[in-house]
Amino acid sequence: VEAFLLSSSLIGVLAQRLVRRLCAECKTPLPVGDAEQALLGAEIKPTVLYQAHGCEACGQSGYRGRIGVFELVPIDQRLQSLIHDQAAEHELERHARTLSPSLRADCRQRVLQGETSLEEFIRITREA
């Protein structure tokens, strides 16, 4: 697809991943140490996270269902110009980071809210 067509047609780009949802029946607290804090890289220092345990309700997996984590990058004038001018990927990414939270940030928020585990955060962010 030609760059000028992309730049004039796009209004946004959405990335999504599915992460396993912690089972509400059996999730257990995970004290947050320096290692967990370093992995999250969050400015907010949580005192507790949750981890999968396993029960009859979830088939001993510790997870029950999935939830989506998302990153939506709106195409503003600057990004439109970068696309049109066929800018380097790192330039596009640098500007996109100023427009919206990343997939990693959304997943981090889900971990902090106790919806998914640090293990899922690591799995998703290493692949993304």
N, CA, C and O atoms as CSV, one atom per row, in Angstrom:
chain,resi,resn,atom,element,x,y,z
A,1,VAL,N,N,0.853,-1.172,0.000
A,1,VAL,CA,C,0.000,0.000,0.000
A,1,VAL,C,C,0.899,1.235,0.000
A,1,VAL,O,O,1.866,1.321,0.756
A,2,GLU,N,N,0.566,2.151,-0.835
A,2,GLU,CA,C,1.357,3.380,-0.944
A,2,GLU,C,C,1.236,4.224,0.329
A,2,GLU,O,O,0.173,4.285,0.946
A,3,ALA,N,N,2.323,4.865,0.706
A,3,ALA,CA,C,2.360,5.671,1.927
A,3,ALA,C,C,1.336,6.797,1.895
A,3,ALA,O,O,0.711,7.084,2.916
A,4,PHE,N,N,1.152,7.440,0.751
A,4,PHE,CA,C,0.205,8.553,0.690
A,4,PHE,C,C,-1.233,8.063,0.893
A,4,PHE,O,O,-2.063,8.792,1.435
A,5,LEU,N,N,-1.530,6.831,0.459
A,5,LEU,CA,C,-2.866,6.268,0.684
A,5,LEU,C,C,-3.084,5.950,2.164
A,5,LEU,O,O,-4.152,6.216,2.714
A,6,LEU,N,N,-2.070,5.384,2.794
A,6,LEU,CA,C,-2.166,5.097,4.225
A,6,LEU,C,C,-2.351,6.372,5.028
A,6,LEU,O,O,-3.239,6.457,5.876
A,7,SER,N,N,-1.522,7.350,4.764
A,7,SER,CA,C,-1.562,8.577,5.560
A,7,SER,C,C,-2.884,9.312,5.420
A,7,SER,O,O,-3.321,9.973,6.363
A,8,SER,N,N,-3.522,9.213,4.278
A,8,SER,CA,C,-4.789,9.923,4.088
A,8,SER,C,C,-6.006,9.093,4.497
A,8,SER,O,O,-7.105,9.634,4.623
A,9,SER,N,N,-5.827,7.790,4.704
A,9,SER,CA,C,-6.964,6.916,5.006
A,9,SER,C,C,-7.088,6.531,6.477
A,9,SER,O,O,-8.197,6.345,6.976
A,10,LEU,N,N,-5.966,6.410,7.170
A,10,LEU,CA,C,-6.000,5.945,8.557
A,10,LEU,C,C,-6.523,7.014,9.507
A,10,LEU,O,O,-6.191,8.193,9.385
A,11,ILE,N,N,-7.352,6.576,10.459
A,11,ILE,CA,C,-7.757,7.478,11.540
A,11,ILE,C,C,-7.222,6.974,12.878
A,11,ILE,O,O,-7.200,7.710,13.865
A,12,GLY,N,N,-6.792,5.719,12.902
A,12,GLY,CA,C,-6.227,5.144,14.111
A,12,GLY,C,C,-5.762,3.726,13.854
A,12,GLY,O,O,-6.132,3.099,12.862
A,13,VAL,N,N,-4.945,3.236,14.767
A,13,VAL,CA,C,-4.449,1.865,14.696
A,13,VAL,C,C,-4.695,1.235,16.061
A,13,VAL,O,O,-4.323,1.791,17.094
A,14,LEU,N,N,-5.327,0.063,16.047
A,14,LEU,CA,C,-5.657,-0.630,17.289
A,14,LEU,C,C,-4.896,-1.946,17.357
A,14,LEU,O,O,-4.931,-2.752,16.428
A,15,ALA,N,N,-4.208,-2.146,18.476
A,15,ALA,CA,C,-3.552,-3.430,18.743
A,15,ALA,C,C,-4.264,-4.043,19.938
A,15,ALA,O,O,-4.642,-3.336,20.871
A,16,GLN,N,N,-4.443,-5.343,19.909
A,16,GLN,CA,C,-5.086,-6.011,21.032
A,16,GLN,C,C,-4.467,-7.377,21.269
A,16,GLN,O,O,-3.983,-8.027,20.343
A,17,ARG,N,N,-4.491,-7.795,22.512
A,17,ARG,CA,C,-4.049,-9.132,22.913
A,17,ARG,C,C,-5.029,-9.628,23.960
A,17,ARG,O,O,-5.659,-8.837,24.662
A,18,LEU,N,N,-5.151,-10.921,24.057
A,18,LEU,CA,C,-5.970,-11.519,25.102
A,18,LEU,C,C,-5.058,-12.044,26.194
A,18,LEU,O,O,-4.040,-12.680,25.922
A,19,VAL,N,N,-5.437,-11.769,27.433
A,19,VAL,CA,C,-4.715,-12.311,28.582
A,19,VAL,C,C,-5.696,-13.124,29.412
A,19,VAL,O,O,-6.900,-12.866,29.406
A,20,ARG,N,N,-5.172,-14.093,30.115
A,20,ARG,CA,C,-6.033,-14.916,30.963
A,20,ARG,C,C,-6.476,-14.108,32.183
A,20,ARG,O,O,-5.683,-13.396,32.799
A,21,ARG,N,N,-7.764,-14.239,32.514
A,21,ARG,CA,C,-8.339,-13.556,33.680
A,21,ARG,C,C,-8.155,-14.455,34.906
A,21,ARG,O,O,-8.468,-15.645,34.870
A,22,LEU,N,N,-7.645,-13.868,35.985
A,22,LEU,CA,C,-7.504,-14.625,37.221
A,22,LEU,C,C,-8.872,-15.076,37.715
A,22,LEU,O,O,-9.845,-14.326,37.631
A,23,CYS,N,N,-8.946,-16.281,38.221
A,23,CYS,CA,C,-10.186,-16.809,38.789
A,23,CYS,C,C,-10.489,-16.047,40.079
A,23,CYS,O,O,-9.667,-16.005,40.993
A,24,ALA,N,N,-11.664,-15.452,40.141
A,24,ALA,CA,C,-12.061,-14.667,41.317
A,24,ALA,C,C,-12.242,-15.551,42.548
A,24,ALA,O,O,-12.152,-15.073,43.678
A,25,GLU,N,N,-12.496,-16.831,42.330
A,25,GLU,CA,C,-12.732,-17.761,43.443
A,25,GLU,C,C,-11.446,-18.133,44.181
A,25,GLU,O,O,-11.474,-18.396,45.383
A,26,CYS,N,N,-10.328,-18.154,43.469
A,26,CYS,CA,C,-9.126,-18.704,44.107
A,26,CYS,C,C,-7.856,-17.863,43.957
A,26,CYS,O,O,-6.795,-18.288,44.414
A,27,LYS,N,N,-7.932,-16.693,43.337
A,27,LYS,CA,C,-6.690,-15.914,43.202
A,27,LYS,C,C,-6.142,-15.604,44.587
A,27,LYS,O,O,-6.896,-15.331,45.521
A,28,THR,N,N,-4.831,-15.649,44.704
A,28,THR,CA,C,-4.203,-15.442,46.003
A,28,THR,C,C,-3.259,-14.248,45.941
A,28,THR,O,O,-2.672,-13.960,44.898
A,29,PRO,N,N,-3.118,-13.551,47.079
A,29,PRO,CA,C,-2.225,-12.386,47.113
A,29,PRO,C,C,-0.770,-12.787,46.880
A,29,PRO,O,O,-0.320,-13.850,47.307
A,30,LEU,N,N,-0.065,-11.923,46.204
A,30,LEU,CA,C,1.359,-12.095,45.949
A,30,LEU,C,C,2.047,-10.845,46.486
A,30,LEU,O,O,1.895,-9.766,45.913
A,31,PRO,N,N,2.800,-10.973,47.576
A,31,PRO,CA,C,3.493,-9.789,48.093
A,31,PRO,C,C,4.428,-9.215,47.026
A,31,PRO,O,O,5.070,-9.954,46.280
A,32,VAL,N,N,4.489,-7.913,46.971
A,32,VAL,CA,C,5.296,-7.254,45.944
A,32,VAL,C,C,6.674,-6.933,46.501
A,32,VAL,O,O,6.826,-6.137,47.427
A,33,GLY,N,N,7.662,-7.572,45.915
A,33,GLY,CA,C,9.043,-7.303,46.281
A,33,GLY,C,C,9.711,-6.451,45.214
A,33,GLY,O,O,9.059,-5.968,44.288
A,34,ASP,N,N,10.999,-6.274,45.354
A,34,ASP,CA,C,11.749,-5.465,44.391
A,34,ASP,C,C,11.724,-6.072,42.988
A,34,ASP,O,O,11.676,-5.346,41.995
A,35,ALA,N,N,11.757,-7.405,42.908
A,35,ALA,CA,C,11.760,-8.067,41.596
A,35,ALA,C,C,10.457,-7.813,40.852
A,35,ALA,O,O,10.466,-7.503,39.661
A,36,GLU,N,N,9.336,-7.944,41.557
A,36,GLU,CA,C,8.031,-7.703,40.935
A,36,GLU,C,C,7.888,-6.240,40.533
A,36,GLU,O,O,7.376,-5.926,39.458
A,37,GLN,N,N,8.341,-5.359,41.399
A,37,GLN,CA,C,8.272,-3.924,41.108
A,37,GLN,C,C,9.099,-3.586,39.870
A,37,GLN,O,O,8.674,-2.792,39.031
A,38,ALA,N,N,10.270,-4.188,39.762
A,38,ALA,CA,C,11.135,-3.930,38.608
A,38,ALA,C,C,10.491,-4.437,37.318
A,38,ALA,O,O,10.581,-3.781,36.281
A,39,LEU,N,N,9.846,-5.595,37.378
A,39,LEU,CA,C,9.175,-6.133,36.190
A,39,LEU,C,C,8.031,-5.237,35.738
A,39,LEU,O,O,7.845,-5.005,34.544
A,40,LEU,N,N,7.270,-4.739,36.700
A,40,LEU,CA,C,6.144,-3.867,36.355
A,40,LEU,C,C,6.616,-2.499,35.885
A,40,LEU,O,O,6.031,-1.905,34.980
A,41,GLY,N,N,7.672,-2.012,36.505
A,41,GLY,CA,C,8.163,-0.695,36.143
A,41,GLY,C,C,7.153,0.398,36.408
A,41,GLY,O,O,7.218,1.464,35.795
A,42,ALA,N,N,6.231,0.156,37.301
A,42,ALA,CA,C,5.166,1.123,37.578
A,42,ALA,C,C,5.665,2.216,38.513
A,42,ALA,O,O,6.495,1.976,39.390
A,43,GLU,N,N,5.147,3.407,38.310
A,43,GLU,CA,C,5.476,4.519,39.193
A,43,GLU,C,C,4.784,4.324,40.541
A,43,GLU,O,O,5.317,4.688,41.590
A,44,ILE,N,N,3.588,3.741,40.488
A,44,ILE,CA,C,2.829,3.453,41.699
A,44,ILE,C,C,3.397,2.170,42.285
A,44,ILE,O,O,3.586,1.185,41.572
A,45,LYS,N,N,3.666,2.185,43.576
A,45,LYS,CA,C,4.214,0.991,44.210
A,45,LYS,C,C,3.082,0.201,44.853
A,45,LYS,O,O,2.643,0.534,45.954
A,46,PRO,N,N,2.600,-0.851,44.170
A,46,PRO,CA,C,1.528,-1.647,44.763
A,46,PRO,C,C,2.055,-2.450,45.946
A,46,PRO,O,O,3.221,-2.845,45.968
A,47,THR,N,N,1.191,-2.688,46.928
A,47,THR,CA,C,1.599,-3.483,48.082
A,47,THR,C,C,1.290,-4.955,47.867
A,47,THR,O,O,1.920,-5.822,48.473
A,48,VAL,N,N,0.318,-5.238,47.004
A,48,VAL,CA,C,-0.049,-6.622,46.733
A,48,VAL,C,C,-0.519,-6.764,45.285
A,48,VAL,O,O,-1.193,-5.891,44.739
A,49,LEU,N,N,-0.149,-7.868,44.698
A,49,LEU,CA,C,-0.660,-8.273,43.392
A,49,LEU,C,C,-1.350,-9.611,43.625
A,49,LEU,O,O,-1.390,-10.103,44.752
A,50,TYR,N,N,-1.889,-10.193,42.575
A,50,TYR,CA,C,-2.539,-11.491,42.723
A,50,TYR,C,C,-1.924,-12.491,41.762
A,50,TYR,O,O,-1.429,-12.139,40.692
A,51,GLN,N,N,-1.972,-13.751,42.180
A,51,GLN,CA,C,-1.436,-14.825,41.357
A,51,GLN,C,C,-2.463,-15.943,41.243
A,51,GLN,O,O,-3.387,-16.040,42.051
A,52,ALA,N,N,-2.289,-16.776,40.238
A,52,ALA,CA,C,-3.180,-17.910,40.016
A,52,ALA,C,C,-2.921,-18.972,41.079
A,52,ALA,O,O,-1.784,-19.192,41.496
A,53,HIS,N,N,-3.991,-19.621,41.506
A,53,HIS,CA,C,-3.842,-20.695,42.489
A,53,HIS,C,C,-4.435,-21.996,41.957
A,53,HIS,O,O,-3.714,-22.983,41.808
A,54,GLY,N,N,-5.733,-22.014,41.668
A,54,GLY,CA,C,-6.399,-23.207,41.149
A,54,GLY,C,C,-7.467,-23.722,42.091
A,54,GLY,O,O,-7.235,-23.866,43.291
A,55,CYS,N,N,-8.641,-23.999,41.539
A,55,CYS,CA,C,-9.760,-24.542,42.307
A,55,CYS,C,C,-10.674,-25.301,41.342
A,55,CYS,O,O,-10.394,-25.377,40.145
A,56,GLU,N,N,-11.756,-25.856,41.862
A,56,GLU,CA,C,-12.699,-26.584,41.005
A,56,GLU,C,C,-13.346,-25.667,39.978
A,56,GLU,O,O,-13.577,-26.074,38.839
A,57,ALA,N,N,-13.640,-24.436,40.371
A,57,ALA,CA,C,-14.335,-23.494,39.481
A,57,ALA,C,C,-13.543,-23.210,38.206
A,57,ALA,O,O,-14.130,-22.975,37.149
A,58,CYS,N,N,-12.221,-23.229,38.302
A,58,CYS,CA,C,-11.387,-22.904,37.136
A,58,CYS,C,C,-10.636,-24.114,36.589
A,58,CYS,O,O,-9.744,-23.967,35.753
A,59,GLY,N,N,-10.990,-25.299,37.054
A,59,GLY,CA,C,-10.312,-26.509,36.578
A,59,GLY,C,C,-8.865,-26.584,37.023
A,59,GLY,O,O,-8.019,-27.124,36.309
A,60,GLN,N,N,-8.575,-26.048,38.197
A,60,GLN,CA,C,-7.236,-26.043,38.793
A,60,GLN,C,C,-6.206,-25.222,38.017
A,60,GLN,O,O,-5.005,-25.366,38.245
A,61,SER,N,N,-6.662,-24.367,37.108
A,61,SER,CA,C,-5.715,-23.569,36.314
A,61,SER,C,C,-5.384,-22.231,36.970
A,61,SER,O,O,-4.322,-21.659,36.727
A,62,GLY,N,N,-6.299,-21.735,37.802
A,62,GLY,CA,C,-6.105,-20.419,38.404
A,62,GLY,C,C,-6.636,-19.288,37.541
A,62,GLY,O,O,-6.634,-18.127,37.948
A,63,TYR,N,N,-7.089,-19.635,36.353
A,63,TYR,CA,C,-7.607,-18.635,35.417
A,63,TYR,C,C,-8.999,-19.040,34.959
A,63,TYR,O,O,-9.321,-20.224,34.860
A,64,ARG,N,N,-9.814,-18.032,34.682
A,64,ARG,CA,C,-11.172,-18.293,34.223
A,64,ARG,C,C,-11.559,-17.230,33.208
A,64,ARG,O,O,-11.925,-16.114,33.576
A,65,GLY,N,N,-11.478,-17.576,31.949
A,65,GLY,CA,C,-11.809,-16.647,30.884
A,65,GLY,C,C,-10.613,-15.809,30.467
A,65,GLY,O,O,-9.489,-16.000,30.931
A,66,ARG,N,N,-10.900,-14.885,29.582
A,66,ARG,CA,C,-9.855,-13.985,29.070
A,66,ARG,C,C,-10.382,-12.559,29.043
A,66,ARG,O,O,-11.590,-12.327,28.993
A,67,ILE,N,N,-9.467,-11.623,29.076
A,67,ILE,CA,C,-9.813,-10.209,28.924
A,67,ILE,C,C,-8.880,-9.604,27.882
A,67,ILE,O,O,-7.764,-10.081,27.678
A,68,GLY,N,N,-9.340,-8.575,27.244
A,68,GLY,CA,C,-8.532,-7.908,26.237
A,68,GLY,C,C,-7.701,-6.790,26.833
A,68,GLY,O,O,-8.142,-6.083,27.739
A,69,VAL,N,N,-6.500,-6.642,26.315
A,69,VAL,CA,C,-5.688,-5.458,26.595
A,69,VAL,C,C,-5.476,-4.772,25.251
A,69,VAL,O,O,-5.296,-5.428,24.225
A,70,PHE,N,N,-5.501,-3.455,25.273
A,70,PHE,CA,C,-5.555,-2.708,24.026
A,70,PHE,C,C,-4.573,-1.546,23.992
A,70,PHE,O,O,-4.136,-1.029,25.020
A,71,GLU,N,N,-4.248,-1.165,22.777
A,71,GLU,CA,C,-3.480,0.053,22.516
A,71,GLU,C,C,-4.112,0.695,21.285
A,71,GLU,O,O,-4.135,0.101,20.207
A,72,LEU,N,N,-4.617,1.900,21.452
A,72,LEU,CA,C,-5.218,2.626,20.338
A,72,LEU,C,C,-4.384,3.870,20.069
A,72,LEU,O,O,-4.250,4.739,20.931
A,73,VAL,N,N,-3.829,3.947,18.877
A,73,VAL,CA,C,-3.026,5.108,18.485
A,73,VAL,C,C,-3.826,5.912,17.468
A,73,VAL,O,O,-4.011,5.469,16.334
A,74,PRO,N,N,-4.302,7.089,17.863
A,74,PRO,CA,C,-4.999,7.940,16.896
A,74,PRO,C,C,-3.982,8.554,15.935
A,74,PRO,O,O,-2.851,8.842,16.325
A,75,ILE,N,N,-4.379,8.748,14.703
A,75,ILE,CA,C,-3.475,9.333,13.715
A,75,ILE,C,C,-3.684,10.845,13.705
A,75,ILE,O,O,-4.690,11.344,13.201
A,76,ASP,N,N,-2.715,11.560,14.272
A,76,ASP,CA,C,-2.788,13.023,14.255
A,76,ASP,C,C,-2.026,13.556,13.033
A,76,ASP,O,O,-1.492,12.781,12.240
A,77,GLN,N,N,-1.982,14.866,12.894
A,77,GLN,CA,C,-1.323,15.476,11.734
A,77,GLN,C,C,0.156,15.098,11.650
A,77,GLN,O,O,0.670,14.815,10.567
A,78,ARG,N,N,0.827,15.095,12.784
A,78,ARG,CA,C,2.258,14.776,12.800
A,78,ARG,C,C,2.499,13.330,12.358
A,78,ARG,O,O,3.378,13.065,11.537
A,79,LEU,N,N,1.717,12.401,12.903
A,79,LEU,CA,C,1.876,10.999,12.530
A,79,LEU,C,C,1.498,10.785,11.065
A,79,LEU,O,O,2.122,9.987,10.366
A,80,GLN,N,N,0.491,11.489,10.616
A,80,GLN,CA,C,0.094,11.420,9.210
A,80,GLN,C,C,1.257,11.860,8.314
A,80,GLN,O,O,1.533,11.235,7.291
A,81,SER,N,N,1.926,12.929,8.706
A,81,SER,CA,C,3.082,13.415,7.939
A,81,SER,C,C,4.232,12.409,7.956
A,81,SER,O,O,4.879,12.178,6.934
A,82,LEU,N,N,4.479,11.817,9.117
A,82,LEU,CA,C,5.550,10.824,9.224
A,82,LEU,C,C,5.273,9.621,8.322
A,82,LEU,O,O,6.182,9.111,7.666
A,83,ILE,N,N,4.025,9.173,8.292
A,83,ILE,CA,C,3.652,8.045,7.427
A,83,ILE,C,C,3.822,8.435,5.963
A,83,ILE,O,O,4.397,7.688,5.171
A,84,HIS,N,N,3.322,9.598,5.621
A,84,HIS,CA,C,3.399,10.076,4.237
A,84,HIS,C,C,4.847,10.185,3.761
A,84,HIS,O,O,5.172,9.846,2.623
A,85,ASP,N,N,5.711,10.666,4.665
A,85,ASP,CA,C,7.124,10.857,4.324
A,85,ASP,C,C,7.952,9.578,4.477
A,85,ASP,O,O,9.172,9.604,4.314
A,86,GLN,N,N,7.299,8.474,4.787
A,86,GLN,CA,C,7.943,7.177,4.975
A,86,GLN,C,C,9.078,7.240,5.998
A,86,GLN,O,O,10.190,6.770,5.756
A,87,ALA,N,N,8.764,7.827,7.132
A,87,ALA,CA,C,9.740,7.962,8.212
A,87,ALA,C,C,10.142,6.585,8.734
A,87,ALA,O,O,9.439,5.595,8.533
A,88,ALA,N,N,11.275,6.550,9.400
A,88,ALA,CA,C,11.776,5.302,9.986
A,88,ALA,C,C,10.808,4.811,11.062
A,88,ALA,O,O,10.103,5.597,11.693
A,89,GLU,N,N,10.793,3.504,11.251
A,89,GLU,CA,C,9.886,2.887,12.220
A,89,GLU,C,C,10.069,3.460,13.622
A,89,GLU,O,O,9.087,3.694,14.325
A,90,HIS,N,N,11.318,3.689,14.036
A,90,HIS,CA,C,11.546,4.217,15.384
A,90,HIS,C,C,10.965,5.620,15.550
A,90,HIS,O,O,10.537,5.978,16.647
A,91,GLU,N,N,10.943,6.415,14.491
A,91,GLU,CA,C,10.332,7.748,14.560
A,91,GLU,C,C,8.820,7.636,14.721
A,91,GLU,O,O,8.215,8.351,15.520
A,92,LEU,N,N,8.219,6.733,13.954
A,92,LEU,CA,C,6.775,6.512,14.064
A,92,LEU,C,C,6.415,6.048,15.471
A,92,LEU,O,O,5.467,6.545,16.079
A,93,GLU,N,N,7.179,5.097,15.976
A,93,GLU,CA,C,6.897,4.560,17.308
A,93,GLU,C,C,7.095,5.616,18.389
A,93,GLU,O,O,6.287,5.712,19.312
A,94,ARG,N,N,8.141,6.398,18.288
A,94,ARG,CA,C,8.404,7.441,19.278
A,94,ARG,C,C,7.237,8.417,19.354
A,94,ARG,O,O,6.797,8.783,20.444
A,95,HIS,N,N,6.736,8.836,18.195
A,95,HIS,CA,C,5.614,9.773,18.205
A,95,HIS,C,C,4.328,9.091,18.687
A,95,HIS,O,O,3.552,9.692,19.430
A,96,ALA,N,N,4.102,7.853,18.274
A,96,ALA,CA,C,2.896,7.122,18.692
A,96,ALA,C,C,2.831,7.000,20.212
A,96,ALA,O,O,1.744,7.070,20.785
A,97,ARG,N,N,3.983,6.818,20.879
A,97,ARG,CA,C,4.028,6.704,22.347
A,97,ARG,C,C,3.550,7.984,23.034
A,97,ARG,O,O,3.111,7.940,24.183
A,98,THR,N,N,3.631,9.114,22.347
A,98,THR,CA,C,3.167,10.368,22.952
A,98,THR,C,C,1.654,10.527,22.830
A,98,THR,O,O,1.064,11.386,23.487
A,99,LEU,N,N,1.027,9.705,21.997
A,99,LEU,CA,C,-0.400,9.867,21.719
A,99,LEU,C,C,-1.310,9.015,22.594
A,99,LEU,O,O,-2.456,9.390,22.842
A,100,SER,N,N,-0.820,7.885,23.060
A,100,SER,CA,C,-1.682,7.004,23.851
A,100,SER,C,C,-0.849,6.020,24.656
A,100,SER,O,O,0.315,5.776,24.340
A,101,PRO,N,N,-1.451,5.453,25.703
A,101,PRO,CA,C,-0.746,4.430,26.482
A,101,PRO,C,C,-0.484,3.187,25.632
A,101,PRO,O,O,-1.238,2.883,24.708
A,102,SER,N,N,0.567,2.493,25.950
A,102,SER,CA,C,0.953,1.296,25.191
A,102,SER,C,C,0.161,0.071,25.639
A,102,SER,O,O,-0.535,0.095,26.654
A,103,LEU,N,N,0.281,-0.984,24.868
A,103,LEU,CA,C,-0.307,-2.276,25.218
A,103,LEU,C,C,0.246,-2.722,26.573
A,103,LEU,O,O,-0.487,-3.235,27.419
A,104,ARG,N,N,1.519,-2.522,26.757
A,104,ARG,CA,C,2.182,-2.863,28.020
A,104,ARG,C,C,1.563,-2.098,29.190
A,104,ARG,O,O,1.335,-2.669,30.256
A,105,ALA,N,N,1.293,-0.806,28.990
A,105,ALA,CA,C,0.700,0.011,30.053
A,105,ALA,C,C,-0.705,-0.469,30.400
A,105,ALA,O,O,-1.078,-0.493,31.573
A,106,ASP,N,N,-1.487,-0.851,29.389
A,106,ASP,CA,C,-2.841,-1.347,29.649
A,106,ASP,C,C,-2.784,-2.668,30.403
A,106,ASP,O,O,-3.562,-2.888,31.331
A,107,CYS,N,N,-1.874,-3.542,30.014
A,107,CYS,CA,C,-1.731,-4.824,30.703
A,107,CYS,C,C,-1.261,-4.599,32.143
A,107,CYS,O,O,-1.746,-5.262,33.060
A,108,ARG,N,N,-0.327,-3.675,32.347
A,108,ARG,CA,C,0.148,-3.346,33.694
A,108,ARG,C,C,-1.026,-2.912,34.568
A,108,ARG,O,O,-1.128,-3.321,35.725
A,109,GLN,N,N,-1.907,-2.087,34.015
A,109,GLN,CA,C,-3.068,-1.613,34.762
A,109,GLN,C,C,-3.966,-2.781,35.171
A,109,GLN,O,O,-4.501,-2.798,36.280
A,110,ARG,N,N,-4.131,-3.751,34.277
A,110,ARG,CA,C,-4.958,-4.933,34.578
A,110,ARG,C,C,-4.330,-5.765,35.698
A,110,ARG,O,O,-5.045,-6.353,36.509
A,111,VAL,N,N,-3.005,-5.815,35.743
A,111,VAL,CA,C,-2.309,-6.521,36.827
A,111,VAL,C,C,-2.528,-5.775,38.139
A,111,VAL,O,O,-2.844,-6.391,39.157
A,112,LEU,N,N,-2.365,-4.465,38.122
A,112,LEU,CA,C,-2.530,-3.657,39.331
A,112,LEU,C,C,-3.957,-3.722,39.869
A,112,LEU,O,O,-4.171,-3.595,41.075
A,113,GLN,N,N,-4.933,-3.920,38.984
A,113,GLN,CA,C,-6.334,-4.031,39.398
A,113,GLN,C,C,-6.705,-5.446,39.833
A,113,GLN,O,O,-7.837,-5.684,40.254
A,114,GLY,N,N,-5.771,-6.381,39.738
A,114,GLY,CA,C,-6.024,-7.749,40.163
A,114,GLY,C,C,-6.813,-8.581,39.168
A,114,GLY,O,O,-7.338,-9.635,39.527
A,115,GLU,N,N,-6.904,-8.129,37.932
A,115,GLU,CA,C,-7.659,-8.859,36.914
A,115,GLU,C,C,-6.842,-9.968,36.263
A,115,GLU,O,O,-7.390,-10.990,35.850
A,116,THR,N,N,-5.543,-9.764,36.174
A,116,THR,CA,C,-4.662,-10.776,35.595
A,116,THR,C,C,-3.374,-10.817,36.406
A,116,THR,O,O,-3.182,-10.017,37.322
A,117,SER,N,N,-2.511,-11.735,36.071
A,117,SER,CA,C,-1.308,-11.968,36.875
A,117,SER,C,C,-0.064,-11.323,36.270
A,117,SER,O,O,-0.040,-10.932,35.102
A,118,LEU,N,N,0.946,-11.230,37.090
A,118,LEU,CA,C,2.247,-10.746,36.634
A,118,LEU,C,C,2.808,-11.695,35.573
A,118,LEU,O,O,3.486,-11.263,34.641
A,119,GLU,N,N,2.522,-12.972,35.720
A,119,GLU,CA,C,2.949,-13.976,34.734
A,119,GLU,C,C,2.374,-13.655,33.349
A,119,GLU,O,O,3.084,-13.755,32.348
A,120,GLU,N,N,1.107,-13.276,33.287
A,120,GLU,CA,C,0.483,-12.910,32.015
A,120,GLU,C,C,1.087,-11.618,31.467
A,120,GLU,O,O,1.283,-11.484,30.260
A,121,PHE,N,N,1.378,-10.678,32.350
A,121,PHE,CA,C,2.013,-9.421,31.951
A,121,PHE,C,C,3.351,-9.709,31.270
A,121,PHE,O,O,3.656,-9.137,30.224
A,122,ILE,N,N,4.133,-10.583,31.860
A,122,ILE,CA,C,5.439,-10.936,31.294
A,122,ILE,C,C,5.264,-11.625,29.946
A,122,ILE,O,O,5.980,-11.318,28.992
A,123,ARG,N,N,4.317,-12.553,29.863
A,123,ARG,CA,C,4.082,-13.281,28.614
A,123,ARG,C,C,3.694,-12.327,27.489
A,123,ARG,O,O,4.223,-12.423,26.382
A,124,ILE,N,N,2.789,-11.422,27.763
A,124,ILE,CA,C,2.295,-10.495,26.739
A,124,ILE,C,C,3.357,-9.473,26.346
A,124,ILE,O,O,3.538,-9.191,25.162
A,125,THR,N,N,4.050,-8.923,27.321
A,125,THR,CA,C,4.992,-7.852,27.001
A,125,THR,C,C,6.280,-8.371,26.382
A,125,THR,O,O,6.978,-7.612,25.710
A,126,ARG,N,N,6.606,-9.598,26.580
A,126,ARG,CA,C,7.789,-10.157,25.911
A,126,ARG,C,C,7.497,-10.455,24.456
A,126,ARG,O,O,8.400,-10.436,23.619
A,127,GLU,N,N,6.222,-10.735,24.146
A,127,GLU,CA,C,5.830,-11.027,22.767
A,127,GLU,C,C,5.507,-9.767,21.992
A,127,GLU,O,O,5.639,-9.738,20.768
A,128,ALA,N,N,5.081,-8.714,22.699
A,128,ALA,CA,C,4.621,-7.497,22.015
A,128,ALA,C,C,5.765,-6.658,21.505
A,128,ALA,O,O,5.540,-5.605,20.908
